Amino acid sequence: MPESVPSIIRRKPAAKRKPAAPAAKKQAATRTNDPARTMAEILKVATREFAAKGLSGARIDAIAEATRTSKRMIYYYYTSKEGLYLAVLEEAYRRMRQIEGELHLQDLEPLQALRSLVEFTFDHHSGNEDYIRLVMNENMERGAYLAQSKTIRELNIPAIQAIQALYERGVKKGVFRRGLDAVDIHASISALTFFNVSNQHTFGLIFKNKRQSAEAAALRRASITDMVLRFVQA
């Protein structure tokens, strides 16, 4: 038998190397370190997806690919496709009401406050076609998901209260006529400004009116504002 090697020259066994973490896992770990940013990116992409294709046509796979994340992570944050859709609706309404609140209508004279509200609503809708499409799609769902959201209902209460306070100030000063309802005023503003975006394609084709120029949009904005003011004024 061969002689044993003296212990003094025996080599220590090489330390085992830990396997390198897969790149995907590293990326996932980085993203989970900033969940707020990840969730905001998911909502941004999901807004476009749901606005373009509706709830039934939207695909979680497409949202995951566009955000460089995974379906598993999306479901972790939002539970389901329906949960993500509802979160998108809530965020769309929250953004609108947040900006609307920055108008500080209570600091303006009634006529100027109403003018600012109508102009803001027109500008918001014209610059946020995805919002219009989301509302249209939810109407196709007969409001089934919006009805599940306590958040959206609570977001819209201050909006009506602001119009009510504005209207009452105007009546007290004698510039608004009596007998109007705040929800009805809100509905009239919404109808006029919403149609301008929601029906732009069919209306344009029927009446040979292609995409509005900046000048035409400004005239339409002024016309809608004038209609609402004339309707409410004493």
Backbone as CSV, one residue per row, in Angstrom:
resi,resn,N_x,N_y,N_z,CA_x,CA_y,CA_z,C_x,C_y,C_z
1,MET,0.850,-1.193,0.000,0.000,0.000,0.000,0.879,1.234,0.000
2,PRO,0.430,2.286,-0.683,1.259,3.494,-0.718,1.322,4.136,0.634
3,GLU,2.423,4.795,0.833,2.600,5.481,2.112,1.641,6.662,2.199
4,SER,1.224,6.960,3.400,0.344,8.121,3.597,1.136,9.400,3.477
5,VAL,0.480,10.453,2.975,1.145,11.741,2.816,1.213,12.412,4.164
6,PRO,2.387,12.925,4.519,2.509,13.607,5.813,1.461,14.691,5.933
7,SER,0.959,14.832,7.123,-0.139,15.779,7.351,0.279,17.207,7.077
8,ILE,1.552,17.480,7.212,2.010,18.864,7.060,1.892,19.357,5.628
9,ILE,1.870,18.380,4.647,1.790,18.823,3.258,0.434,18.471,2.627
10,ARG,-0.470,17.995,3.465,-1.801,17.726,2.919,-2.490,19.034,2.520
11,ARG,-3.173,19.020,1.387,-3.904,20.189,0.930,-5.302,20.215,1.525
12,LYS,-5.702,21.405,1.893,-7.059,21.569,2.403,-8.036,21.475,1.243
13,PRO,-9.181,20.871,1.458,-10.167,20.790,0.376,-10.637,22.179,-0.030
14,ALA,-10.804,22.371,-1.326,-11.226,23.687,-1.849,-12.613,24.043,-1.331
15,ALA,-12.753,25.302,-0.941,-14.055,25.765,-0.438,-15.069,25.766,-1.577
16,LYS,-16.266,25.311,-1.271,-17.315,25.250,-2.286,-17.848,26.647,-2.575
17,ARG,-17.937,26.957,-3.840,-18.481,28.251,-4.236,-20.002,28.210,-4.276
18,LYS,-20.582,29.290,-3.778,-22.036,29.383,-3.830,-22.459,29.684,-5.266
19,PRO,-23.497,29.032,-5.743,-23.945,29.304,-7.121,-24.421,30.750,-7.271
20,ALA,-24.066,31.336,-8.407,-24.455,32.732,-8.662,-25.965,32.834,-8.811
21,ALA,-26.515,33.909,-8.258,-27.961,34.117,-8.361,-28.322,34.424,-9.805
22,PRO,-29.374,33.809,-10.317,-29.799,34.101,-11.692,-30.102,35.584,-11.862
23,ALA,-29.876,36.097,-13.070,-30.086,37.525,-13.333,-31.515,37.944,-13.062
24,ALA,-32.442,37.050,-13.407,-33.856,37.394,-13.201,-34.163,37.603,-11.736
25,LYS,-33.563,36.726,-10.875,-33.794,36.860,-9.445,-33.178,38.148,-8.908
26,LYS,-31.989,38.478,-9.427,-31.359,39.730,-9.006,-32.232,40.918,-9.370
27,GLN,-32.790,40.897,-10.587,-33.638,42.002,-11.031,-34.891,42.089,-10.176
28,ALA,-35.481,40.909,-9.866,-36.686,40.888,-9.043,-36.398,41.440,-7.658
29,ALA,-35.221,41.052,-7.106,-34.863,41.534,-5.776,-34.707,43.046,-5.770
30,THR,-34.092,43.572,-6.864,-33.921,45.022,-6.958,-35.263,45.731,-6.998
31,ARG,-36.213,45.156,-7.748,-37.515,45.792,-7.867,-38.287,45.747,-6.554
32,THR,-38.192,44.635,-5.828,-38.934,44.537,-4.576,-38.365,45.481,-3.533
33,ASN,-37.150,45.985,-3.754,-36.596,46.968,-2.830,-37.282,48.322,-2.983
34,ASP,-38.001,48.519,-4.074,-38.719,49.769,-4.311,-40.129,49.438,-4.805
35,PRO,-40.947,48.863,-3.932,-42.284,48.426,-4.361,-43.163,49.563,-4.852
36,ALA,-43.001,50.762,-4.289,-43.830,51.895,-4.716,-43.571,52.221,-6.182
37,ARG,-42.299,52.223,-6.576,-41.952,52.510,-7.970,-42.465,51.408,-8.891
38,THR,-42.332,50.166,-8.447,-42.802,49.043,-9.243,-44.314,49.109,-9.451
39,MET,-45.044,49.381,-8.377,-46.501,49.451,-8.466,-46.944,50.615,-9.354
40,ALA,-46.240,51.745,-9.266,-46.578,52.904,-10.094,-46.362,52.586,-11.570
41,GLU,-45.285,51.869,-11.889,-45.012,51.499,-13.274,-46.054,50.509,-13.784
42,ILE,-46.444,49.567,-12.942,-47.481,48.608,-13.330,-48.794,49.332,-13.623
43,LEU,-49.171,50.267,-12.763,-50.421,51.015,-12.963,-50.377,51.843,-14.250
44,LYS,-49.230,52.434,-14.524,-49.075,53.256,-15.728,-49.285,52.419,-16.987
45,VAL,-48.631,51.282,-17.042,-48.744,50.411,-18.213,-50.135,49.777,-18.286
46,ALA,-50.661,49.364,-17.132,-51.987,48.743,-17.094,-53.069,49.728,-17.525
47,THR,-52.895,51.003,-17.229,-53.853,52.015,-17.661,-53.968,52.025,-19.180
48,ARG,-52.831,52.009,-19.866,-52.838,51.979,-21.332,-53.472,50.687,-21.853
49,GLU,-53.144,49.582,-21.211,-53.657,48.280,-21.664,-55.174,48.182,-21.503
50,PHE,-55.683,48.546,-20.337,-57.127,48.468,-20.100,-57.888,49.511,-20.919
51,ALA,-57.296,50.693,-21.083,-57.951,51.738,-21.869,-58.084,51.319,-23.330
52,ALA,-57.066,50.659,-23.853,-57.061,50.273,-25.261,-57.913,49.038,-25.537
53,LYS,-57.954,48.091,-24.572,-58.567,46.788,-24.858,-59.718,46.411,-23.940
54,GLY,-59.975,47.226,-22.912,-61.029,46.876,-21.976,-60.589,45.773,-21.028
55,LEU,-61.440,45.448,-20.079,-61.100,44.417,-19.096,-60.922,43.059,-19.748
56,SER,-61.835,42.677,-20.613,-61.782,41.333,-21.202,-60.623,41.175,-22.179
57,GLY,-60.271,42.243,-22.894,-59.220,42.128,-23.895,-57.811,42.342,-23.376
58,ALA,-57.674,42.992,-22.240,-56.342,43.266,-21.679,-55.663,41.973,-21.251
59,ARG,-54.336,41.950,-21.324,-53.571,40.746,-20.984,-52.512,41.071,-19.920
60,ILE,-52.541,40.309,-18.859,-51.543,40.482,-17.800,-50.150,40.177,-18.329
61,ASP,-50.034,39.211,-19.263,-48.731,38.886,-19.862,-48.124,40.116,-20.536
62,ALA,-48.948,40.883,-21.237,-48.456,42.078,-21.929,-47.994,43.134,-20.933
63,ILE,-48.732,43.281,-19.838,-48.364,44.254,-18.805,-47.063,43.841,-18.139
64,ALA,-46.924,42.552,-17.857,-45.705,42.048,-17.225,-44.490,42.265,-18.121
65,GLU,-44.653,41.988,-19.403,-43.540,42.159,-20.345,-43.144,43.621,-20.470
66,ALA,-44.124,44.508,-20.554,-43.842,45.937,-20.718,-43.193,46.544,-19.480
67,THR,-43.458,45.977,-18.305,-42.884,46.501,-17.063,-41.647,45.722,-16.621
68,ARG,-41.240,44.726,-17.440,-40.082,43.885,-17.118,-40.213,43.268,-15.729
69,THR,-41.427,42.829,-15.425,-41.667,42.156,-14.155,-42.320,40.811,-14.453
70,SER,-43.051,40.262,-13.539,-43.659,38.951,-13.743,-45.136,38.982,-13.372
71,LYS,-45.882,38.032,-13.928,-47.303,37.911,-13.572,-47.432,37.661,-12.076
72,ARG,-46.502,36.863,-11.548,-46.561,36.527,-10.128,-46.467,37.786,-9.265
73,MET,-45.577,38.708,-9.651,-45.427,39.932,-8.873,-46.667,40.814,-8.997
74,ILE,-47.247,40.879,-10.202,-48.467,41.670,-10.400,-49.591,41.116,-9.533
75,TYR,-49.718,39.796,-9.507,-50.761,39.184,-8.673,-50.457,39.359,-7.186
76,TYR,-49.174,39.441,-6.857,-48.799,39.664,-5.456,-49.315,41.031,-4.984
77,TYR,-49.166,42.040,-5.840,-49.597,43.392,-5.472,-51.104,43.596,-5.616
78,TYR,-51.706,42.991,-6.654,-53.099,43.331,-6.983,-54.063,42.137,-6.953
79,THR,-53.577,40.984,-6.563,-54.398,39.788,-6.342,-54.878,39.118,-7.632
80,SER,-55.410,39.908,-8.561,-55.991,39.333,-9.779,-56.024,40.388,-10.877
81,LYS,-56.414,39.962,-12.067,-56.585,40.892,-13.184,-57.662,41.921,-12.851
82,GLU,-58.740,41.468,-12.243,-59.822,42.362,-11.855,-59.375,43.343,-10.773
83,GLY,-58.529,42.866,-9.867,-57.997,43.741,-8.822,-57.124,44.836,-9.392
84,LEU,-56.328,44.500,-10.403,-55.486,45.504,-11.071,-56.353,46.499,-11.830
85,TYR,-57.371,46.012,-12.504,-58.292,46.889,-13.236,-58.952,47.886,-12.290
86,LEU,-59.395,47.429,-11.147,-60.031,48.323,-10.180,-59.033,49.347,-9.651
87,ALA,-57.792,48.914,-9.421,-56.749,49.837,-8.960,-56.487,50.921,-10.009
88,VAL,-56.525,50.552,-11.281,-56.342,51.516,-12.375,-57.472,52.541,-12.373
89,LEU,-58.704,52.082,-12.215,-59.847,52.991,-12.147,-59.695,53.972,-10.986
90,GLU,-59.336,53.455,-9.831,-59.201,54.298,-8.638,-58.114,55.345,-8.827
91,GLU,-56.999,54.954,-9.434,-55.902,55.896,-9.653,-56.293,56.979,-10.656
92,ALA,-57.054,56.609,-11.684,-57.494,57.590,-12.680,-58.402,58.647,-12.054
93,TYR,-59.336,58.219,-11.228,-60.222,59.168,-10.552,-59.465,59.985,-9.505
94,ARG,-58.539,59.337,-8.820,-57.779,60.045,-7.787,-56.965,61.182,-8.387
95,ARG,-56.304,60.914,-9.529,-55.490,61.952,-10.176,-56.344,63.134,-10.597
96,MET,-57.503,62.850,-11.183,-58.365,63.932,-11.636,-58.846,64.781,-10.468
97,ARG,-59.314,64.136,-9.411,-59.831,64.879,-8.269,-58.727,65.634,-7.540
98,GLN,-57.521,65.089,-7.543,-56.398,65.770,-6.901,-56.092,67.086,-7.618
99,ILE,-56.006,67.019,-8.944,-55.720,68.233,-9.722,-56.879,69.211,-9.610
100,GLU,-58.093,68.690,-9.639,-59.285,69.523,-9.511,-59.272,70.288,-8.194
101,GLY,-58.809,69.627,-7.127,-58.744,70.266,-5.820,-57.747,71.406,-5.761
102,GLU,-56.766,71.370,-6.676,-55.745,72.420,-6.702,-56.242,73.698,-7.371
103,LEU,-57.477,73.693,-7.880,-58.034,74.897,-8.493,-58.399,75.946,-7.445
104,HIS,-58.614,75.502,-6.196,-58.989,76.409,-5.098,-60.202,77.259,-5.484
105,LEU,-61.272,76.575,-5.877,-62.481,77.267,-6.328,-63.056,78.183,-5.257
106,GLN,-62.861,77.805,-3.996,-63.419,78.593,-2.893,-62.778,79.974,-2.785
107,ASP,-61.619,80.152,-3.413,-60.924,81.442,-3.337,-61.284,82.369,-4.504
108,LEU,-62.090,81.871,-5.439,-62.436,82.655,-6.623,-63.878,83.143,-6.542
109,GLU,-64.168,84.224,-7.252,-65.543,84.679,-7.379,-66.359,83.603,-8.100
110,PRO,-67.650,83.461,-7.787,-68.449,82.358,-8.328,-68.359,82.172,-9.840
111,LEU,-68.502,83.231,-10.611,-68.453,83.108,-12.064,-67.083,82.640,-12.539
112,GLN,-66.025,83.210,-11.970,-64.678,82.813,-12.358,-64.384,81.387,-11.921
113,ALA,-64.897,81.004,-10.753,-64.690,79.638,-10.254,-65.353,78.621,-11.173
114,LEU,-66.582,78.916,-11.599,-67.281,78.001,-12.503,-66.580,77.929,-13.848
115,ARG,-66.124,79.061,-14.338,-65.373,79.087,-15.598,-64.110,78.224,-15.484
116,SER,-63.386,78.363,-14.389,-62.154,77.593,-14.195,-62.439,76.093,-14.143
117,LEU,-63.552,75.724,-13.506,-63.912,74.315,-13.395,-64.233,73.713,-14.762
118,VAL,-64.996,74.432,-15.564,-65.356,73.933,-16.897,-64.110,73.823,-17.770
119,GLU,-63.277,74.836,-17.752,-62.064,74.829,-18.578,-61.113,73.722,-18.143
120,PHE,-60.979,73.527,-16.829,-60.134,72.439,-16.342,-60.649,71.089,-16.821
121,THR,-61.958,70.865,-16.712,-62.536,69.575,-17.099,-62.329,69.325,-18.589
122,PHE,-62.524,70.363,-19.404,-62.292,70.242,-20.846,-60.840,69.865,-21.122
123,ASP,-59.919,70.576,-20.495,-58.488,70.337,-20.727,-58.081,68.945,-20.240
124,HIS,-58.589,68.551,-19.081,-58.245,67.228,-18.543,-58.691,66.129,-19.497
125,HIS,-59.932,66.201,-19.951,-60.453,65.160,-20.830,-59.733,65.147,-22.177
126,SER,-59.478,66.333,-22.720,-58.795,66.411,-24.014,-57.376,65.852,-23.947
127,GLY,-56.722,66.023,-22.801,-55.342,65.562,-22.658,-55.194,64.191,-22.042
128,ASN,-56.320,63.520,-21.737,-56.259,62.206,-21.087,-57.274,61.251,-21.717
129,GLU,-57.002,60.906,-22.968,-57.927,60.025,-23.681,-58.052,58.663,-23.006
130,ASP,-56.984,58.205,-22.355,-57.061,56.922,-21.649,-58.120,56.969,-20.547
131,TYR,-58.238,58.111,-19.874,-59.257,58.256,-18.832,-60.651,58.106,-19.440
132,ILE,-60.886,58.754,-20.575,-62.173,58.669,-21.242,-62.475,57.226,-21.636
133,ARG,-61.482,56.543,-22.177,-61.677,55.146,-22.595,-61.956,54.245,-21.396
134,LEU,-61.283,54.498,-20.280,-61.531,53.701,-19.074,-62.973,53.857,-18.606
135,VAL,-63.453,55.104,-18.599,-64.830,55.352,-18.169,-65.812,54.711,-19.145
136,MET,-65.528,54.800,-20.431,-66.385,54.165,-21.438,-66.420,52.653,-21.242
137,ASN,-65.256,52.062,-21.017,-65.183,50.608,-20.811,-65.929,50.186,-19.555
138,GLU,-65.816,50.991,-18.494,-66.510,50.641,-17.255,-68.019,50.771,-17.420
139,ASN,-68.453,51.681,-18.268,-69.882,51.754,-18.582,-70.330,50.517,-19.355
140,MET,-69.455,49.979,-20.192,-69.763,48.728,-20.875,-69.916,47.586,-19.863
141,GLU,-69.184,47.708,-18.750,-69.302,46.714,-17.672,-70.470,47.042,-16.743
142,ARG,-71.248,48.078,-17.101,-72.391,48.546,-16.316,-72.005,48.994,-14.903
143,GLY,-70.764,49.499,-14.798,-70.295,50.037,-13.525,-70.062,48.979,-12.457
144,ALA,-69.924,47.716,-12.863,-69.826,46.617,-11.896,-68.610,46.737,-10.990
145,TYR,-67.483,47.195,-11.535,-66.258,47.266,-10.738,-66.177,48.573,-9.976
146,LEU,-66.649,49.655,-10.589,-66.688,50.928,-9.884,-67.565,50.811,-8.637
147,ALA,-68.639,50.019,-8.734,-69.548,49.845,-7.598,-68.860,49.163,-6.411
148,GLN,-67.790,48.434,-6.684,-67.065,47.738,-5.618,-66.095,48.659,-4.877
149,SER,-65.877,49.853,-5.422,-64.838,50.735,-4.895,-65.403,51.809,-3.978
150,LYS,-65.147,51.671,-2.713,-65.504,52.716,-1.760,-64.630,53.947,-1.984
151,THR,-63.405,53.713,-2.438,-62.456,54.803,-2.681,-62.993,55.785,-3.721
152,ILE,-63.507,55.274,-4.846,-63.990,56.152,-5.907,-65.205,56.937,-5.444
153,ARG,-66.085,56.293,-4.712,-67.262,57.009,-4.203,-66.841,58.132,-3.265
154,GLU,-65.859,57.862,-2.421,-65.391,58.886,-1.486,-64.661,60.013,-2.212
155,LEU,-63.961,59.706,-3.304,-63.257,60.726,-4.071,-64.213,61.711,-4.722
156,ASN,-65.397,61.241,-5.110,-66.340,62.090,-5.836,-67.234,62.921,-4.928
157,ILE,-67.308,62.580,-3.665,-68.119,63.366,-2.732,-67.612,64.802,-2.625
158,PRO,-66.300,65.024,-2.408,-65.805,66.414,-2.332,-66.031,67.198,-3.618
159,ALA,-66.015,66.516,-4.773,-66.223,67.212,-6.043,-67.621,67.810,-6.105
160,ILE,-68.620,67.039,-5.678,-69.999,67.540,-5.676,-70.172,68.605,-4.597
161,GLN,-69.526,68.388,-3.459,-69.615,69.384,-2.380,-69.019,70.716,-2.814
162,ALA,-67.941,70.670,-3.583,-67.310,71.905,-4.064,-68.240,72.651,-5.011
163,ILE,-68.923,71.920,-5.898,-69.864,72.560,-6.813,-71.052,73.125,-6.041
164,GLN,-71.515,72.387,-5.038,-72.641,72.854,-4.228,-72.288,74.160,-3.514
165,ALA,-71.087,74.197,-2.913,-70.648,75.406,-2.205,-70.490,76.572,-3.171
166,LEU,-69.925,76.290,-4.338,-69.738,77.312,-5.365,-71.096,77.849,-5.824
167,TYR,-72.029,76.956,-6.066,-73.364,77.355,-6.531,-74.081,78.199,-5.476
168,GLU,-74.013,77.776,-4.237,-74.684,78.518,-3.159,-74.101,79.920,-3.009
169,ARG,-72.777,80.055,-3.160,-72.158,81.393,-3.095,-72.670,82.272,-4.222
170,GLY,-72.812,81.652,-5.418,-73.294,82.410,-6.561,-74.738,82.846,-6.414
171,VAL,-75.558,81.968,-5.845,-76.966,82.324,-5.603,-77.055,83.455,-4.591
172,LYS,-76.262,83.349,-3.545,-76.271,84.368,-2.495,-75.858,85.728,-3.041
173,LYS,-74.939,85.735,-4.006,-74.475,86.998,-4.585,-75.356,87.471,-5.734
174,GLY,-76.337,86.641,-6.093,-77.268,87.033,-7.143,-76.780,86.807,-8.557
175,VAL,-75.680,86.052,-8.738,-75.161,85.821,-10.093,-75.608,84.476,-10.662
176,PHE,-76.081,83.545,-9.806,-76.594,82.260,-10.266,-78.089,82.182,-9.972
177,ARG,-78.838,81.551,-10.853,-80.276,81.426,-10.639,-80.575,80.295,-9.652
178,ARG,-81.671,80.394,-8.994,-82.070,79.414,-7.994,-82.668,78.165,-8.660
179,GLY,-82.731,77.101,-7.862,-83.439,75.896,-8.289,-82.616,74.868,-9.031
180,LEU,-81.294,75.049,-9.088,-80.445,74.079,-9.774,-79.847,73.088,-8.778
181,ASP,-79.453,71.948,-9.299,-78.884,70.876,-8.479,-77.406,70.708,-8.808
182,ALA,-76.583,70.540,-7.774,-75.125,70.440,-7.975,-74.754,69.233,-8.841
183,VAL,-75.419,68.102,-8.638,-75.129,66.905,-9.441,-75.501,67.146,-10.903
184,ASP,-76.603,67.869,-11.135,-77.024,68.170,-12.501,-76.021,69.096,-13.194
185,ILE,-75.502,70.068,-12.462,-74.472,70.956,-13.026,-73.227,70.141,-13.383
186,HIS,-72.845,69.260,-12.483,-71.684,68.392,-12.720,-71.911,67.512,-13.945
187,ALA,-73.121,66.950,-14.066,-73.439,66.082,-15.198,-73.379,66.846,-16.516
188,SER,-73.856,68.085,-16.515,-73.844,68.895,-17.734,-72.420,69.197,-18.175
189,ILE,-71.564,69.549,-17.222,-70.149,69.817,-17.538,-69.492,68.562,-18.078
190,SER,-69.734,67.433,-17.420,-69.125,66.164,-17.833,-69.586,65.760,-19.229
191,ALA,-70.899,65.888,-19.481,-71.441,65.462,-20.774,-70.814,66.239,-21.925
192,LEU,-70.734,67.546,-21.780,-70.211,68.384,-22.853,-68.725,68.147,-23.106
193,THR,-67.963,68.009,-22.052,-66.513,67.843,-22.206,-66.127,66.402,-22.543
194,PHE,-66.930,65.444,-22.095,-66.656,64.025,-22.351,-66.914,63.683,-23.816
195,PHE,-68.050,64.122,-24.342,-68.428,63.840,-25.731,-67.368,64.325,-26.702
196,ASN,-66.762,65.436,-26.376,-65.758,66.034,-27.252,-64.604,65.079,-27.542
197,VAL,-64.343,64.158,-26.608,-63.271,63.179,-26.781,-63.829,61.809,-27.163
198,SER,-64.864,61.362,-26.462,-65.378,60.003,-26.661,-65.934,59.779,-28.065
199,ASN,-66.524,60.816,-28.659,-67.167,60.661,-29.966,-66.421,61.370,-31.088
200,GLN,-65.166,61.688,-30.845,-64.421,62.469,-31.833,-64.294,61.748,-33.171
201,HIS,-64.148,60.425,-33.144,-63.917,59.691,-34.389,-65.209,59.530,-35.190
202,THR,-66.279,59.077,-34.546,-67.548,58.914,-35.260,-68.103,60.261,-35.705
203,PHE,-68.043,61.235,-34.818,-68.548,62.574,-35.134,-67.749,63.173,-36.287
204,GLY,-66.433,62.993,-36.228,-65.574,63.536,-37.268,-65.830,62.907,-38.623
205,LEU,-66.076,61.589,-38.648,-66.333,60.908,-39.915,-67.689,61.299,-40.493
206,ILE,-68.696,61.377,-39.639,-70.044,61.706,-40.115,-70.102,63.119,-40.687
207,PHE,-69.465,64.048,-39.980,-69.551,65.451,-40.378,-68.284,65.954,-41.063
208,LYS,-67.449,65.012,-41.507,-66.237,65.356,-42.257,-65.359,66.337,-41.495
209,ASN,-65.330,66.127,-40.174,-64.548,67.028,-39.324,-63.381,66.239,-38.748
210,LYS,-62.224,66.356,-39.373,-61.065,65.586,-38.939,-60.558,66.105,-37.597
211,ARG,-59.485,65.484,-37.127,-58.910,65.839,-35.831,-58.827,67.356,-35.680
212,GLN,-59.389,67.846,-34.574,-59.465,69.283,-34.378,-58.087,69.934,-34.313
213,SER,-57.992,71.085,-34.932,-56.782,71.890,-34.805,-56.795,72.552,-33.444
214,ALA,-55.678,73.144,-33.060,-55.592,73.841,-31.779,-56.593,74.994,-31.738
215,GLU,-56.767,75.667,-32.881,-57.700,76.788,-32.949,-59.140,76.308,-32.784
216,ALA,-59.484,75.197,-33.443,-60.837,74.653,-33.345,-61.129,74.165,-31.928
217,ALA,-60.128,73.545,-31.294,-60.298,73.062,-29.918,-60.527,74.226,-28.963
218,ALA,-59.799,75.315,-29.171,-59.965,76.499,-28.321,-61.363,77.092,-28.467
219,LEU,-61.879,77.108,-29.698,-63.231,77.616,-29.933,-64.270,76.714,-29.272
220,ARG,-64.058,75.403,-29.354,-64.992,74.463,-28.734,-64.958,74.602,-27.215
221,ARG,-63.783,74.793,-26.669,-63.615,74.988,-25.217,-64.374,76.231,-24.761
222,ALA,-64.242,77.320,-25.515,-64.921,78.568,-25.169,-66.431,78.417,-25.298
223,SER,-66.866,77.674,-26.314,-68.295,77.475,-26.539,-68.934,76.684,-25.402
224,ILE,-68.281,75.622,-24.979,-68.799,74.799,-23.879,-68.845,75.608,-22.584
225,THR,-67.790,76.351,-22.321,-67.745,77.178,-21.113,-68.878,78.195,-21.111
226,ASP,-69.103,78.809,-22.256,-70.170,79.806,-22.377,-71.543,79.174,-22.151
227,MET,-71.752,77.962,-22.677,-73.036,77.282,-22.505,-73.335,77.012,-21.032
228,VAL,-72.333,76.520,-20.306,-72.539,76.205,-18.898,-72.802,77.474,-18.090
229,LEU,-72.013,78.504,-18.343,-72.193,79.764,-17.604,-73.577,80.372,-17.855
230,ARG,-74.016,80.360,-19.125,-75.328,80.898,-19.447,-76.440,80.086,-18.796
231,PHE,-76.234,78.769,-18.683,-77.227,77.898,-18.068,-77.391,78.194,-16.571
232,VAL,-76.283,78.507,-15.906,-76.311,78.677,-14.452,-76.593,80.126,-14.049
233,GLN,-76.205,81.084,-14.882,-76.338,82.495,-14.497,-77.797,82.931,-14.295
234,ALA,-77.970,83.889,-13.412,-79.313,84.450,-13.156,-79.738,85.335,-14.309
